[in-house]
Amino acid sequence: MMGDSRFGNMKALLGIVAGAGASYGIYKLISWGSFKINKKSAISESAGVAKVSFQPGSLLAKVSGLDVVCVRTQDAAPGKGVAKSPGDLEPQHLKMLLSSLQTVNNPSDRCQILLTLSNAAVFTVNQNLIREFDGIHFIAGFLSDPTAEVRVQTLSALSNLCMNIQNQEQLKIYVPEVLELIETSPVNSDLQLCALRLLTNLSVTDRYQHLLKGSITLLLSLVVVSNEALQVQALKVLVNLSSNPDMMDDIVQAQAPAAIVLLFDARTASAVLLRLLTFVGNLKAWRPSIQVAEELRRKQDCLFRVMLDESSQLHSRLVQLLSHPDEDIQTQVARILT
C-alpha cells in the first residue's frame, strides 16, 4: 500500500499522460479509429507499430475482420503542454499506473487509470511490458468491480492487451468470466460490447477458439436480440470460429434461435447482413456425411436444421437477396448459392 505522496505522484502522472484538466475529454489521450484485417489484406498499424502480413490460405487470412484501435496523438494548442503519447510511456510510468490501481478507491480515478493503460496497450512494447509486470492478471481483477464503468474500462484494456499472442496465453483463463459478463449484463450495454471485442481479438487465431465452444448459442442469440453494434461484434466472433474447420461440429450442433433466419432480409443493416452471409458461406463449405446429416436432423433446433438443412427457409430468403441494392451483398449471396 502507498501513502498520500504516491497517490499524488499518480495524479501527476495522469496529468503528464492525459493532459491537465478536470473534464473527461481532456483525460482521453488519443482518437479512436479502426483498421481492418480482411481476407486479402495485412494489418497496417499506425504510430510506428510494425506491419503484420499473413500467408495466403492461413486462418488469419480467412477471418472476416477485426476492429483494432488506431492511435494518433492529439494536436496541442499553441502555448499549451503536449500530451504524452501512450506509445512514449516509459516502463516506470506503466509500473506507477499499475501500482496506483491498488490505492485508488474512487471509481472515476480508477477508470482514468484503466483508460490510460488501455490506450498504452495499443503498442506492442507496452503490451509486453504490462505482461512482464504481471499487469494482465492485476487488471483482470477488476472484471468483478462493483462499478459497471470500471468493468467496461477493464475489458477495453484487456481487449487491447489481447492483440498479443503471448498475452493471450494469460488472458485465456478469463474467458468464462467474460462470457458470464455477457450473459448477465443488460442487452446492448457497453459491457457486452467490450466483452465481445475481447472475444473477437482472442478468436482471431485458432489457438484458443475451443474455449468458446459452449458460447455458440449465446452468440447466435445476441445476433437476434441486439442492436446493430452488438450484432456486428457477435458475428465477428462467429465468423472467426466458423473459419476453423475443427470448430464446425460444435457450431452446427449448437442450439440456434429460429428467428435468425429472419435477419436474411433487405431491411437488415448491410454491415450485419454481410457478416451473416460470410458466416453462412463458411458453414456451406462444411460437407457432412449422410450419416452425420441424419443425426443432426434429429436434433431439435440445432443450427444445422435452422440454417443448413433442406427444410430451412434460408435458401428462399437468399434467392430474394440476389436483388439487394448492395453489390457486395449480391456477390456474397451468389457465392453461397453456386
N, C-alpha and C positions, 0 to 999 in steps of 0.2 A: 504494500500500500504506500502511496506517495502523499506528501504533505501539500499544504497550500501553495508552496513555491513551485512544485512540479506542475500543479494544476494551472498556475499562472503561466508556466512555460508552454503548456499545451495550448492555452488561449493565444499566446504569442505565435505559436507555430501555425495555428489556424489562420491567424492574421497574415502570416507570410504566404501560406499556401492558397488561402481562399480570398485574400484581399480584405482590408479593414472595412468594417461597416456592420450594421445591425440586420440588414434585410437578408432574407434567404437568397435573393437573386445575386447578391454580392458574394455569398458563400459558394455559389455554383461556379466552379473553376473553368469549365470547358463547355463548348457547344456540343450537343449530341447529334449524331448523324448515323448513317448506316452504310455498310457496303455489303455486297452480296458475294457468296460463293455459289456459282451455278455449275451446271454440268460440264461446261467447257472452259470456264474462266478460273483464274487463280485469285487468291486473296491479295488485295492491294492495300496495305496499311499505310496510314499517314504518319507524320511526325517522326520519321526516321525508323519506323519499325520495318523489319525485313519482309520482303515478299515471300510467299509460300506458294509453290506450284504443285499440282497433283498429277500423278501419272494417269493417262487416259485409261478408262475402264476400272479404275480403283473405286473403292467405296466412297471416298471423299469426293470423287469427281461425279458421283451419281446423285448425291443429295440435292434437294431442290433449292435450298437457300438458307442462309444463316445470317441473321442480323447481328452485327457486332458494333461496338462503339467506335466511332471515328473521331479523333481528337484534333482540335486546333485551339491554341491559346487565344484568349480574348484580347482584342486590341486595347491598349492602355491609353487613356486620355492624356493629353499633354499636361505635364506638371504633376502627374499622379504616379505612384509607385506601380511597377509592373507586377502583376500576379505571377507567382512562380508556377511554371508548367508542372503538371503531375509527373511528366517524364524526366524532370530535372531534380526530383526529390532525392536527397542523399540517404544512405542507409540509416543514419541516426534519426532522420525525420520520421521514417517509417516505424522505427523502434519506439519513438516517442508517441506516435499516434496509437500504436497497438497498446503500449503501456497505459496511456491515458484512458483507454476504454475501461480499465479496471477501476478507475476512481470516479468517473463522472456518473452521476445519478439522474441528471436532468435529461429526459428523453430527447429534447431538442439538440443539446450538445452532443449526445450520443449519435444522433442522426447525422450531424455535421461531420463528425469524425469518420463515420462509416462512409459517407458520401465522398469525402476526400480520399479514403482508401480505395473506394470503388473506382474513382477517376484515375488514381495512380495505377490500379491493377490492369488498366488497358495495355500497359507497356510490359514487354516480356521481362525486362530486367527487374521491374518491381514485382511481377508475378513470382519470379524465382526468389527474390529477397523475402517477400512475405511468407513464402513456404519455408524458407530456411530459418526464419524467426519463429516458426511454429504458429504463424498468424492465421493460417486457414482454420485450424481447429478452434482457435480462440474466437475468431469472427463468427464461425458457425454456431458457437454457443448462444448467440443472440437470436437464433431461429425461434427460440421459445420465449423471447422477451414479451412482457405483457402489452407493450405498446405496438400497435399494428405498423406504424410508420418505421419503427426500428427494425421490425421483421422485413419490411419492404427493402430498406437500405441494405440490410444484411444479405438478402437474396441477390440484390444488384451487385454487391461486391463479390459474392461467391460466383455469380454468373461470369463476371469478367475474369476472375481467377481461373475459371474452368476452361478458358481458352489456352490452356497449357497442359500438355499431355501428362507431365509429371504431377501437376496439381490435381488432375482428375483421379489419380490413384488415392489421394487423401479424401477427395470430395465424394467418392462413390458411397462411402458409409452413411452419408446423409440423405441418400435417395429416399428411403422410407419416410423420413421426417418431412422432406419436401413434398412428397405425394400426399402425406397426411394434411399438410397445409393447404394443398389444392382442394382436397375433399372437404375440409372443414371451414374454409374461408367463404365469404359471400361471393356469389356468382358475379363475374365481371369486375372483381376487385383488383386493385394493383397487386395485392399479394398473389393472386392466382396468375396474373400476367408475368410477374417477375419470376415466380417459381417455374413457369413453363419455359421462360427464356433460359433458365439454368439447365433444365432438362434438354432443351434444344441443343445447347452447347455440349452437354455431356454425351448426347446421342449422335454427334456428327461423325464419329467413327464407330466401328462395331465392337470396340473393346468392352464397353460397359452396357451395351444395349440390352443384354439379357436381364439386367436389373429392372427393366421396365416391362417385362413380360406380363406381369399382373395388372398393368395400368391401361391396357388397350381399351377396355370398356369405358373407363373413366375418361380417356381422351376422346373417344367417339361421342360420348355423352356431352362433353364440353362443346364439341363442334356443333351439336344440335341446339343447345340451350343458350350459348353465349353470344356476346356481341362480336362484331367483325374482328376487332383486335385479338380477342382470345381465340376465336375460330382459327384465324391465320396461325397463331402461335401453336395451338394444339395440333394443327395439321402439319406444321413443320416437323414436329416430333414424330408424327405418324409416317410422314414421308421418309424421314431418316430411317426409321425402323423397317419400313417396307422395302427399303433399298438393299436390305440384307436378307438373302435367301434363307439363312439359318433362323430368321425370326418369323418366317411366313406361317409355319404350322401354328404358332401361338396366336398370330393375328387372325387367321381365318376361323379359328375355333372360338375366339372371344365373342361374348355376347354383344350384340350391336343393336342400337335403337332403330326400329324400322323407319322412323322419321328421317333418318339421314339421307335416304333416297330422295326425299322431297327437296333437298338442297340442290339437286341437279336440275336447276331451273334458271331461266333467263333473268329472273328477278334477284337471284343471289349475287352478292357483290363479286366482281370479277376476281379480286385477289383471293377470295375464298374458293370460288369455283375452279380457278386454275390449279390450286393446290389439291382440291378434291380429285380433279382429273388426273393429276400426277400420281396421287395415291392409288387411284383405280388402275392407272397404267402399270404401276408396279405390281399390283395384285394380279392383273391379267397375264403378266409374264410368268406367273406360277402355274404349273401344269400338274394337277393331282392325278394320281392313278384312278382308275374306275372304282376300285375298292375304297380308296380314301374318300372320293367324292360321295359315294353312297353312305359312308359313315357320317360324313359332315351333314348330309341332308337329314339325318335323323336327329341332329342337334337343334333343338328349338331356339330360334332367334340368334343363331351364330352368324358371324359376319359373312361366311360363305353363302348361307341361304339368303341373307338380306341383299347382298350385292353381287355375288358371282354366279349363283345358280340360275338355271334356265328359267325358273319360275319368278325370278326377281323382276321388278318393274324398271330396273336400271336401264336395260337395253332400250326400251321405248323412249325413255327420257333422254338418253344420249342422242338418239336419232333426231329428236326435236332441237337439240343444241347445235346441230350442224348449221342451222341458220342464225346462230348467235352473232350479234354485230361485232364482237371482238374476234379478230382474226386468230389471235393466239389460242383462244378457246376452241374455235373451229378446228384448228390444226391438232390440238390435243384430242379432241373428240374423234376426228378422222383416224388418228393413230391408234386409238383404242379399238375402234370398230373394224379396222382392217385386219 
